[in-house]
C-alpha cells in the first residue's frame, strides 16, 4: 500500500509540473530537458535522434528481445504523466524482464528520424501511446434573428425592441438549460455572438444571436435545440417581436480518431519494411 501511494504522489507531482511549466508548444525544448533529466535520474541511458527526439533506454540484465514504446512530446499532461509512471514501474521491476526497452519521445517533425532509429533497433514489437476518443462530440450551430420594429429611444412604446426580447430569451434559456436537459448527455450551449444596432438613441429593427450546442447523444442534442426554439418562439411575441432560426450540424474531428488506426499501422509497416506486432492498449 505504501508503494502504491508513492506512485500516486509522484504522478500528482509530475502532472502538476507539466500543467504549470510546459503549457505551450514553444516550450518543447524545456519539456525535452525536463524529461531527459528525469530519465537520467532513473538510471536510464538517453540516446538522441534530433534536437527534440530522444529515446530513454532500459537495459535489463538478461538477454531477450527488443521492445519500443513510442509517444509524442506534445501529448496531454495526463498522457505524459501516465507514460512516465509506466516507465518508473518498469524500471523498478526490471529484474522481472529480459531484453531492452526503448522509450521513444518525438515531435511530429521528428517522425522520419524516429522511425529510422526504431528500424535500426529491429524491435519485436512497438507500442504506440495514444488516447482514443470513445465518444464523438457533436455540435449544432444555432443562429437566431429576432425581428422587432425600429424606433427612437425617446418613445420605446412605439417600437418593438429586439434587444429586450433577445435578453429575455437568453436569460430564460440559461435558467431552463440545467433543469430540462440531461447534463450527462448535453455538454453545453455556448453563446458567442450578439449584435444589434449601430446608432445612438435608435432602437434597432433586429438582433442576431449565435451559439453552439455541444452534445454526445443525438437525441439529447435535438431536445436541446427544441428547447431553445420553443423558448424563443414563446417569448418573442411578448415583446412584439418574431424570431427566425437557422442551424448547422457538425462533428468534432480529433487527431486520435480511431478510424485512423489502420492507416497509421499500414504506414509503419511500409516504412519499416518488415512485419511488426502493433500492441493494442
N, C-alpha and C positions, 0 to 999 in steps of 0.2 A: 504493500500500500504506500510505503514511503517513497519507493522508486517511482511509482505511478504519479504521485503528487509532484515529484521533482520534474518529471516530463511536462506536466501541465503548467507548472510555474514558469518553466523555461520557455514554453510555447507562448504564453501570455507576454512574457518579456520581449521575445523576438518580434511577435506581431505588433506590439506597441512601437518598437523601434522602426519597423518597416512602414507603418502607417504615418508616423510623425516625421521621419527623417528622409524618406525616399518616396515623395509623393508626386514627382513629375519625371517625364522621360529624359529631361535634361540631367538628371542625377544618375544616369546609368553607370557612369564611371565610379561614383560613390558607392552604389549598390555592389558593383563588381569588387571594389576594395573591401567592403564590409564582409561579403560572403567568403572571399579568399582568406581573409584574416580569421574568420570563424572556423573554416575547414582546416586551416593550418594549425590552429589551436587544438583541433580534434586529433591531430597527428596524421592527417591525410596529405598525400603528395598532390601538388597542383601543377597541371600542365596547361599552358596557354595555346589557343588556336588563333587568336587575333587580339586586338586591343581590348575587346569586351568578352569574347567567348573563352571559356576555360573548362577544364574537367578536374574534379576532385577525385582522386583515385584511392580506393580502399583495397589494399593488398592483404589477402589473408595468408596464413602460414601453411596452407595446404594447396597442392596442385588441383586445378579444376578449370572449368570453362570461364569465359569472359562474358559479363553482362553489362549492358549500358542502360542507365536511367537518364532520360533527357527531358529538360524543361525550359521554357522561355524565361529570360530575365525580367520581362515586362509583365509577368503573371501577377495576379492579385496578391495582396499581402497574406491573405489566408492560405492561398495555394503555396506560396513560397515557404510560409511557416510550416505547413504540413510536410513539405518536402524536406526541410531542414530537420524536423523531428524524426522523419523516417530514416534519414542518414544517421542521425545521432543514435537511434536504436540499433541500426545495422552495425555501426562502429562498436557499440557496447557489446554486441553479441557476435562479433566477427569470428570468434573461435568456433562457432557452430557452422560456419560457411567455408566453402572452398573456392578457389579461383580468385579472380579480380573483378571488382565492380567499379565502373566508371560513371560518375555523376556529372553529366554534361549540362552546362548552363550557356545559353546563347541568346542573341537578339535575332530579329528577322533578317538583318543584313549579314549575319554570320552563318546562314543556313548551309551554304556550299562548303565553307571551311569545316564546319562541324560535321557535316555528312562525310566528307573526305577523311576526317580524323577518325570517325567511327568505323569507316570502311577498313582502315589500316589495322584496327584492333580485332577485326574478324569475330564479332560477338556471336554468341549462341542465341541471344535474344535481346530485343530492345523494348524498353518500357517507356511509352510516351506519356508524360504527365499533363493531362488536360482535363478541365472540368466540363461536364456536359450540362446543358440547359434542359432539364427534364420537362419543363412546361414552356410552351410558346406564349410569349407576351404579345397580345394583340392590342390594337387601339382603333378607336373611331374618332376621326377628326370632325368636330361639330362647328358649324358656323350659323349664328342666329342674327338676322337683321330685324330689328324692331322698328316698325314704321309708325310714326306719330304725325303730328301736324306742327309745322313751324310757326313761330310767333315771336313777339317782342317780350323781353324779360319783365317789362312793367305790367304786362297783362297775361300771366300764365294761364288764367282761366279761359282765355280764348284760344289757347294752343293745346297740344297733347304731347307732353314731354316724353320722348323715348328714353331719356336718361333716368328718370324716376322709375319708369317701367322696367328698365334693364336692372337697376339697382334692386328692385323688389324681386325680380326673377333670380338674380344671383344669390341674394341673401336666403331666399326660400330653398333653392337647390342645396345650398350649403347646410341648411338645417335638416332637410329631408334625407340627404345622402347617407349618413351613418345609421339612420333609423328605418330605412326602407329597403336597403340592399345588404346582401351577404358580404361582409367585409373580407372574408377569406377568399372570395372569388373575384371581386372587383377591386382593382388596385387603387385607382384614384381618378378624379376628374380635375384636370389641371387647366385653369383659365389663364390664358397667356396674352390675350389681346382684347382691348376695349377701346372703341373710338366713337366719338360723337361730337359734331360741331367744330367750327373753325373761327367763329366771330364772337366778339364780346356782346353781351346783352341780347343775343339772339338764341331762342330755343330752336335747336336743330330739328330737321324733319325725320331723321332716323339715327340709329345707333347700331354698331356692329359688335357682337360678342363672339370670341373664338376660343376654343379649347379642345382638349383631347381626353377621351375616356380610355383608361388603361385597364385591361382585364385579362384573365386566363380562360374563364368559362364563357363561351359564345352566347349562351342563353342569358347569363347574367349581364353580359355586355349590352345585349338588346334591351334587357329590362332597364338598365341604367339610362340608355338613350331614350326609352319611352318615358321614363320619369322626368327627364329634362324637357322633353317635348310637351308632355301633359302640363307641367308646371308653367312653362312659358305661355302656352295657349290659354290656360286658365287665368293667368294674372295680367297679361297684356290688355285685355278689354277693360279691366278696372281702371286703366289709365287712358282709355280711349285710343288704344294702340292695337296693332296687329303684329304678328311675328311670322317670319319666313325662315325656313330651315334648308340647309344643305349639309350633307355628310359624306365622308370618305373613309373607308375601312382599310387598315393596313396591318402589317405584321412586322415585328422587330426581328431583323436577321442578325444573328450573333455569330462571331467568328468561330465559336466552338460548336456550331450546328452539327448534330450527329450525322446528318446526311453527307457531310464532307469526309467522314472517316474512311470510307473505301477509297476515295480519291487520294487521300494522304498516304494510305498504306501502299497503294499501287505505285505512287511516286517514289516512295522509299525503296520499294522492291527494285524498280527500274534503275535508280541511281546507284544502289549498292551492287547491282548485277548479281545477286545471289538470293537464295531463299532464306528469309529470316522469320522468326516467330514474333508476331506482334502481340505482346501480352495484354490482355484485357484487364482493366481495373475492376 
